[in-house]
Amino acid sequence: MGWVIALIVVAIILGVIGLVVEAVKWLLIIAAALFVIGLVRAFFAGRGSAKNTT
């Protein structure tokens, strides 16, 4: 009976770790997307201000 409880606890722990890893993966994807959007906006802002000064 003790090993059944141990298996249940291990399954719960692995499930929580899986959720955390999944959340971290999505956070990394969102962070990368925001970084790319920031670079594109900075690029176009630089081009726009260069046009205005000439």
PDB file with SEQRES, HELIX, SHEET and CRYST1 records, atoms N, CA, C and O in Angstrom:
SEQRES   1 A   54  MET GLY TRP VAL ILE ALA LEU ILE VAL VAL ALA ILE ILE          
SEQRES   2 A   54  LEU GLY VAL ILE GLY LEU VAL VAL GLU ALA VAL LYS TRP          
SEQRES   3 A   54  LEU LEU ILE ILE ALA ALA ALA LEU PHE VAL ILE GLY LEU          
SEQRES   4 A   54  VAL ARG ALA PHE PHE ALA GLY ARG GLY SER ALA LYS ASN          
SEQRES   5 A   54  THR THR                                                      
HELIX    1 AA1 GLY A    2  THR A   53  1                                  52    
CRYST1    1.000    1.000    1.000  90.00  90.00  90.00 P 1           1          
ATOM      1  N   MET A   1       0.833  -1.209   0.000  1.00  0.00           N  
ATOM      2  CA  MET A   1       0.000   0.000   0.000  1.00  0.00           C  
ATOM      3  C   MET A   1       0.867   1.258   0.000  1.00  0.00           C  
ATOM      4  O   MET A   1       0.473   2.274  -0.573  1.00  0.00           O  
ATOM      5  N   GLY A   2       2.031   1.207   0.629  1.00  0.00           N  
ATOM      6  CA  GLY A   2       2.910   2.377   0.701  1.00  0.00           C  
ATOM      7  C   GLY A   2       3.455   2.757  -0.654  1.00  0.00           C  
ATOM      8  O   GLY A   2       3.632   3.939  -0.948  1.00  0.00           O  
ATOM      9  N   TRP A   3       3.729   1.738  -1.501  1.00  0.00           N  
ATOM     10  CA  TRP A   3       4.298   2.046  -2.808  1.00  0.00           C  
ATOM     11  C   TRP A   3       3.269   2.680  -3.727  1.00  0.00           C  
ATOM     12  O   TRP A   3       3.631   3.417  -4.644  1.00  0.00           O  
ATOM     13  N   VAL A   4       1.978   2.403  -3.491  1.00  0.00           N  
ATOM     14  CA  VAL A   4       0.928   3.039  -4.285  1.00  0.00           C  
ATOM     15  C   VAL A   4       0.890   4.534  -3.990  1.00  0.00           C  
ATOM     16  O   VAL A   4       0.770   5.353  -4.900  1.00  0.00           O  
ATOM     17  N   ILE A   5       0.991   4.877  -2.716  1.00  0.00           N  
ATOM     18  CA  ILE A   5       1.010   6.287  -2.325  1.00  0.00           C  
ATOM     19  C   ILE A   5       2.258   6.961  -2.889  1.00  0.00           C  
ATOM     20  O   ILE A   5       2.198   8.100  -3.352  1.00  0.00           O  
ATOM     21  N   ALA A   6       3.389   6.253  -2.850  1.00  0.00           N  
ATOM     22  CA  ALA A   6       4.626   6.809  -3.389  1.00  0.00           C  
ATOM     23  C   ALA A   6       4.488   7.059  -4.890  1.00  0.00           C  
ATOM     24  O   ALA A   6       4.938   8.091  -5.389  1.00  0.00           O  
ATOM     25  N   LEU A   7       3.868   6.121  -5.611  1.00  0.00           N  
ATOM     26  CA  LEU A   7       3.666   6.304  -7.043  1.00  0.00           C  
ATOM     27  C   LEU A   7       2.754   7.491  -7.333  1.00  0.00           C  
ATOM     28  O   LEU A   7       2.981   8.241  -8.282  1.00  0.00           O  
ATOM     29  N   ILE A   8       1.722   7.655  -6.511  1.00  0.00           N  
ATOM     30  CA  ILE A   8       0.803   8.788  -6.689  1.00  0.00           C  
ATOM     31  C   ILE A   8       1.540  10.100  -6.448  1.00  0.00           C  
ATOM     32  O   ILE A   8       1.356  11.063  -7.193  1.00  0.00           O  
ATOM     33  N   VAL A   9       2.373  10.142  -5.412  1.00  0.00           N  
ATOM     34  CA  VAL A   9       3.134  11.359  -5.106  1.00  0.00           C  
ATOM     35  C   VAL A   9       4.108  11.671  -6.249  1.00  0.00           C  
ATOM     36  O   VAL A   9       4.233  12.823  -6.665  1.00  0.00           O  
ATOM     37  N   VAL A  10       4.792  10.645  -6.751  1.00  0.00           N  
ATOM     38  CA  VAL A  10       5.726  10.847  -7.860  1.00  0.00           C  
ATOM     39  C   VAL A  10       4.982  11.350  -9.099  1.00  0.00           C  
ATOM     40  O   VAL A  10       5.470  12.233  -9.804  1.00  0.00           O  
ATOM     41  N   ALA A  11       3.797  10.785  -9.361  1.00  0.00           N  
ATOM     42  CA  ALA A  11       3.010  11.228 -10.510  1.00  0.00           C  
ATOM     43  C   ALA A  11       2.600  12.692 -10.361  1.00  0.00           C  
ATOM     44  O   ALA A  11       2.644  13.451 -11.330  1.00  0.00           O  
ATOM     45  N   ILE A  12       2.208  13.084  -9.174  1.00  0.00           N  
ATOM     46  CA  ILE A  12       1.826  14.483  -8.932  1.00  0.00           C  
ATOM     47  C   ILE A  12       3.031  15.397  -9.125  1.00  0.00           C  
ATOM     48  O   ILE A  12       2.923  16.450  -9.754  1.00  0.00           O  
ATOM     49  N   ILE A  13       4.178  14.992  -8.583  1.00  0.00           N  
ATOM     50  CA  ILE A  13       5.386  15.809  -8.724  1.00  0.00           C  
ATOM     51  C   ILE A  13       5.776  15.944 -10.191  1.00  0.00           C  
ATOM     52  O   ILE A  13       6.107  17.038 -10.648  1.00  0.00           O  
ATOM     53  N   LEU A  14       5.737  14.837 -10.931  1.00  0.00           N  
ATOM     54  CA  LEU A  14       6.072  14.901 -12.356  1.00  0.00           C  
ATOM     55  C   LEU A  14       5.065  15.756 -13.118  1.00  0.00           C  
ATOM     56  O   LEU A  14       5.442  16.470 -14.047  1.00  0.00           O  
ATOM     57  N   GLY A  15       3.802  15.694 -12.740  1.00  0.00           N  
ATOM     58  CA  GLY A  15       2.791  16.531 -13.378  1.00  0.00           C  
ATOM     59  C   GLY A  15       3.050  18.004 -13.149  1.00  0.00           C  
ATOM     60  O   GLY A  15       2.919  18.809 -14.072  1.00  0.00           O  
ATOM     61  N   VAL A  16       3.419  18.371 -11.921  1.00  0.00           N  
ATOM     62  CA  VAL A  16       3.714  19.771 -11.609  1.00  0.00           C  
ATOM     63  C   VAL A  16       4.945  20.232 -12.381  1.00  0.00           C  
ATOM     64  O   VAL A  16       4.969  21.336 -12.925  1.00  0.00           O  
ATOM     65  N   ILE A  17       5.981  19.368 -12.426  1.00  0.00           N  
ATOM     66  CA  ILE A  17       7.187  19.721 -13.183  1.00  0.00           C  
ATOM     67  C   ILE A  17       6.837  19.904 -14.661  1.00  0.00           C  
ATOM     68  O   ILE A  17       7.339  20.819 -15.314  1.00  0.00           O  
ATOM     69  N   GLY A  18       5.978  19.034 -15.181  1.00  0.00           N  
ATOM     70  CA  GLY A  18       5.556  19.168 -16.576  1.00  0.00           C  
ATOM     71  C   GLY A  18       4.844  20.480 -16.832  1.00  0.00           C  
ATOM     72  O   GLY A  18       5.076  21.121 -17.856  1.00  0.00           O  
ATOM     73  N   LEU A  19       3.978  20.889 -15.913  1.00  0.00           N  
ATOM     74  CA  LEU A  19       3.272  22.167 -16.074  1.00  0.00           C  
ATOM     75  C   LEU A  19       4.244  23.338 -16.022  1.00  0.00           C  
ATOM     76  O   LEU A  19       4.115  24.289 -16.793  1.00  0.00           O  
ATOM     77  N   VAL A  20       5.219  23.274 -15.114  1.00  0.00           N  
ATOM     78  CA  VAL A  20       6.199  24.356 -14.992  1.00  0.00           C  
ATOM     79  C   VAL A  20       7.039  24.451 -16.260  1.00  0.00           C  
ATOM     80  O   VAL A  20       7.280  25.546 -16.767  1.00  0.00           O  
ATOM     81  N   VAL A  21       7.486  23.297 -16.776  1.00  0.00           N  
ATOM     82  CA  VAL A  21       8.295  23.300 -17.998  1.00  0.00           C  
ATOM     83  C   VAL A  21       7.470  23.843 -19.165  1.00  0.00           C  
ATOM     84  O   VAL A  21       7.978  24.616 -19.978  1.00  0.00           O  
ATOM     85  N   GLU A  22       6.212  23.445 -19.247  1.00  0.00           N  
ATOM     86  CA  GLU A  22       5.330  23.949 -20.317  1.00  0.00           C  
ATOM     87  C   GLU A  22       5.169  25.458 -20.194  1.00  0.00           C  
ATOM     88  O   GLU A  22       5.216  26.171 -21.196  1.00  0.00           O  
ATOM     89  N   ALA A  23       4.977  25.953 -18.960  1.00  0.00           N  
ATOM     90  CA  ALA A  23       4.827  27.396 -18.745  1.00  0.00           C  
ATOM     91  C   ALA A  23       6.105  28.128 -19.127  1.00  0.00           C  
ATOM     92  O   ALA A  23       6.052  29.189 -19.748  1.00  0.00           O  
ATOM     93  N   VAL A  24       7.260  27.563 -18.758  1.00  0.00           N  
ATOM     94  CA  VAL A  24       8.535  28.206 -19.091  1.00  0.00           C  
ATOM     95  C   VAL A  24       8.715  28.250 -20.603  1.00  0.00           C  
ATOM     96  O   VAL A  24       9.203  29.243 -21.145  1.00  0.00           O  
ATOM     97  N   LYS A  25       8.320  27.168 -21.290  1.00  0.00           N  
ATOM     98  CA  LYS A  25       8.441  27.144 -22.746  1.00  0.00           C  
ATOM     99  C   LYS A  25       7.606  28.262 -23.357  1.00  0.00           C  
ATOM    100  O   LYS A  25       8.079  28.969 -24.248  1.00  0.00           O  
ATOM    101  N   TRP A  26       6.379  28.432 -22.894  1.00  0.00           N  
ATOM    102  CA  TRP A  26       5.527  29.489 -23.444  1.00  0.00           C  
ATOM    103  C   TRP A  26       6.062  30.868 -23.089  1.00  0.00           C  
ATOM    104  O   TRP A  26       5.975  31.792 -23.898  1.00  0.00           O  
ATOM    105  N   LEU A  27       6.620  31.021 -21.879  1.00  0.00           N  
ATOM    106  CA  LEU A  27       7.202  32.315 -21.510  1.00  0.00           C  
ATOM    107  C   LEU A  27       8.394  32.643 -22.403  1.00  0.00           C  
ATOM    108  O   LEU A  27       8.577  33.796 -22.792  1.00  0.00           O  
ATOM    109  N   LEU A  28       9.207  31.635 -22.731  1.00  0.00           N  
ATOM    110  CA  LEU A  28      10.342  31.874 -23.620  1.00  0.00           C  
ATOM    111  C   LEU A  28       9.868  32.258 -25.019  1.00  0.00           C  
ATOM    112  O   LEU A  28      10.451  33.138 -25.653  1.00  0.00           O  
ATOM    113  N   ILE A  29       8.826  31.611 -25.495  1.00  0.00           N  
ATOM    114  CA  ILE A  29       8.285  31.943 -26.813  1.00  0.00           C  
ATOM    115  C   ILE A  29       7.749  33.369 -26.819  1.00  0.00           C  
ATOM    116  O   ILE A  29       7.997  34.122 -27.761  1.00  0.00           O  
ATOM    117  N   ILE A  30       7.013  33.742 -25.772  1.00  0.00           N  
ATOM    118  CA  ILE A  30       6.463  35.106 -25.685  1.00  0.00           C  
ATOM    119  C   ILE A  30       7.589  36.124 -25.584  1.00  0.00           C  
ATOM    120  O   ILE A  30       7.538  37.172 -26.228  1.00  0.00           O  
ATOM    121  N   ALA A  31       8.613  35.823 -24.775  1.00  0.00           N  
ATOM    122  CA  ALA A  31       9.740  36.749 -24.631  1.00  0.00           C  
ATOM    123  C   ALA A  31      10.472  36.930 -25.954  1.00  0.00           C  
ATOM    124  O   ALA A  31      10.857  38.046 -26.303  1.00  0.00           O  
ATOM    125  N   ALA A  32      10.666  35.837 -26.693  1.00  0.00           N  
ATOM    126  CA  ALA A  32      11.338  35.944 -27.995  1.00  0.00           C  
ATOM    127  C   ALA A  32      10.501  36.766 -28.966  1.00  0.00           C  
ATOM    128  O   ALA A  32      11.040  37.581 -29.715  1.00  0.00           O  
ATOM    129  N   ALA A  33       9.194  36.558 -28.958  1.00  0.00           N  
ATOM    130  CA  ALA A  33       8.320  37.325 -29.851  1.00  0.00           C  
ATOM    131  C   ALA A  33       8.364  38.807 -29.502  1.00  0.00           C  
ATOM    132  O   ALA A  33       8.432  39.646 -30.400  1.00  0.00           O  
ATOM    133  N   LEU A  34       8.326  39.137 -28.236  1.00  0.00           N  
ATOM    134  CA  LEU A  34       8.390  40.540 -27.828  1.00  0.00           C  
ATOM    135  C   LEU A  34       9.732  41.162 -28.210  1.00  0.00           C  
ATOM    136  O   LEU A  34       9.794  42.327 -28.603  1.00  0.00           O  
ATOM    137  N   PHE A  35      10.807  40.376 -28.093  1.00  0.00           N  
ATOM    138  CA  PHE A  35      12.132  40.868 -28.462  1.00  0.00           C  
ATOM    139  C   PHE A  35      12.186  41.197 -29.953  1.00  0.00           C  
ATOM    140  O   PHE A  35      12.706  42.242 -30.346  1.00  0.00           O  
ATOM    141  N   VAL A  36      11.649  40.305 -30.774  1.00  0.00           N  
ATOM    142  CA  VAL A  36      11.642  40.525 -32.224  1.00  0.00           C  
ATOM    143  C   VAL A  36      10.783  41.741 -32.564  1.00  0.00           C  
ATOM    144  O   VAL A  36      11.173  42.568 -33.389  1.00  0.00           O  
ATOM    145  N   ILE A  37       9.625  41.850 -31.934  1.00  0.00           N  
ATOM    146  CA  ILE A  37       8.749  43.005 -32.184  1.00  0.00           C  
ATOM    147  C   ILE A  37       9.461  44.292 -31.787  1.00  0.00           C  
ATOM    148  O   ILE A  37       9.369  45.296 -32.494  1.00  0.00           O  
ATOM    149  N   GLY A  38      10.166  44.269 -30.664  1.00  0.00           N  
ATOM    150  CA  GLY A  38      10.921  45.449 -30.227  1.00  0.00           C  
ATOM    151  C   GLY A  38      12.004  45.824 -31.217  1.00  0.00           C  
ATOM    152  O   GLY A  38      12.202  47.005 -31.503  1.00  0.00           O  
ATOM    153  N   LEU A  39      12.714  44.822 -31.749  1.00  0.00           N  
ATOM    154  CA  LEU A  39      13.756  45.109 -32.739  1.00  0.00           C  
ATOM    155  C   LEU A  39      13.167  45.715 -34.008  1.00  0.00           C  
ATOM    156  O   LEU A  39      13.713  46.673 -34.555  1.00  0.00           O  
ATOM    157  N   VAL A  40      12.051  45.155 -34.474  1.00  0.00           N  
ATOM    158  CA  VAL A  40      11.417  45.666 -35.687  1.00  0.00           C  
ATOM    159  C   VAL A  40      10.929  47.088 -35.472  1.00  0.00           C  
ATOM    160  O   VAL A  40      11.108  47.944 -36.339  1.00  0.00           O  
ATOM    161  N   ARG A  41      10.319  47.346 -34.332  1.00  0.00           N  
ATOM    162  CA  ARG A  41       9.831  48.706 -34.069  1.00  0.00           C  
ATOM    163  C   ARG A  41      10.983  49.687 -33.954  1.00  0.00           C  
ATOM    164  O   ARG A  41      10.885  50.815 -34.437  1.00  0.00           O  
ATOM    165  N   ALA A  42      12.077  49.272 -33.319  1.00  0.00           N  
ATOM    166  CA  ALA A  42      13.240  50.148 -33.189  1.00  0.00           C  
ATOM    167  C   ALA A  42      13.849  50.429 -34.560  1.00  0.00           C  
ATOM    168  O   ALA A  42      14.281  51.547 -34.839  1.00  0.00           O  
ATOM    169  N   PHE A  43      13.880  49.401 -35.415  1.00  0.00           N  
ATOM    170  CA  PHE A  43      14.420  49.577 -36.766  1.00  0.00           C  
ATOM    171  C   PHE A  43      13.596  50.596 -37.550  1.00  0.00           C  
ATOM    172  O   PHE A  43      14.140  51.512 -38.167  1.00  0.00           O  
ATOM    173  N   PHE A  44      12.263  50.419 -37.514  1.00  0.00           N  
ATOM    174  CA  PHE A  44      11.416  51.334 -38.257  1.00  0.00           C  
ATOM    175  C   PHE A  44      11.394  52.731 -37.629  1.00  0.00           C  
ATOM    176  O   PHE A  44      11.258  53.723 -38.344  1.00  0.00           O  
ATOM    177  N   ALA A  45      11.528  52.818 -36.298  1.00  0.00           N  
ATOM    178  CA  ALA A  45      11.575  54.125 -35.657  1.00  0.00           C  
ATOM    179  C   ALA A  45      12.857  54.844 -36.064  1.00  0.00           C  
ATOM    180  O   ALA A  45      12.853  56.055 -36.284  1.00  0.00           O  
ATOM    181  N   GLY A  46      13.956  54.093 -36.162  1.00  0.00           N  
ATOM    182  CA  GLY A  46      15.218  54.692 -36.596  1.00  0.00           C  
ATOM    183  C   GLY A  46      15.147  55.164 -38.034  1.00  0.00           C  
ATOM    184  O   GLY A  46      15.662  56.233 -38.361  1.00  0.00           O  
ATOM    185  N   ARG A  47      14.517  54.386 -38.895  1.00  0.00           N  
ATOM    186  CA  ARG A  47      14.357  54.795 -40.302  1.00  0.00           C  
ATOM    187  C   ARG A  47      13.465  56.008 -40.400  1.00  0.00           C  
ATOM    188  O   ARG A  47      13.736  56.914 -41.189  1.00  0.00           O  
ATOM    189  N   GLY A  48      12.393  56.044 -39.606  1.00  0.00           N  
ATOM    190  CA  GLY A  48      11.473  57.174 -39.671  1.00  0.00           C  
ATOM    191  C   GLY A  48      12.115  58.456 -39.191  1.00  0.00           C  
ATOM    192  O   GLY A  48      11.908  59.511 -39.790  1.00  0.00           O  
ATOM    193  N   SER A  49      12.895  58.388 -38.114  1.00  0.00           N  
ATOM    194  CA  SER A  49      13.522  59.605 -37.608  1.00  0.00           C  
ATOM    195  C   SER A  49      14.643  60.064 -38.547  1.00  0.00           C  
ATOM    196  O   SER A  49      14.902  61.262 -38.658  1.00  0.00           O  
ATOM    197  N   ALA A  50      15.311  59.114 -39.225  1.00  0.00           N  
ATOM    198  CA  ALA A  50      16.346  59.486 -40.180  1.00  0.00           C  
ATOM    199  C   ALA A  50      15.712  60.208 -41.369  1.00  0.00           C  
ATOM    200  O   ALA A  50      16.292  61.161 -41.891  1.00  0.00           O  
ATOM    201  N   LYS A  51      14.536  59.768 -41.800  1.00  0.00           N  
ATOM    202  CA  LYS A  51      13.841  60.438 -42.905  1.00  0.00           C  
ATOM    203  C   LYS A  51      13.450  61.851 -42.514  1.00  0.00           C  
ATOM    204  O   LYS A  51      13.554  62.775 -43.321  1.00  0.00           O  
ATOM    205  N   ASN A  52      12.999  62.021 -41.279  1.00  0.00           N  
ATOM    206  CA  ASN A  52      12.534  63.335 -40.854  1.00  0.00           C  
ATOM    207  C   ASN A  52      13.660  64.349 -40.719  1.00  0.00           C  
ATOM    208  O   ASN A  52      13.425  65.550 -40.859  1.00  0.00           O  
ATOM    209  N   THR A  53      14.887  63.887 -40.449  1.00  0.00           N  
ATOM    210  CA  THR A  53      15.972  64.836 -40.241  1.00  0.00           C  
ATOM    211  C   THR A  53      16.603  65.283 -41.539  1.00  0.00           C  
ATOM    212  O   THR A  53      17.305  66.294 -41.554  1.00  0.00           O  
ATOM    213  N   THR A  54      16.381  64.566 -42.638  1.00  0.00           N  
ATOM    214  CA  THR A  54      17.034  64.947 -43.902  1.00  0.00           C  
ATOM    215  C   THR A  54      16.168  65.848 -44.730  1.00  0.00           C  
ATOM    216  O   THR A  54      16.567  66.258 -45.820  1.00  0.00           O  
TER     217      THR A  54                                                      
END                                                                             
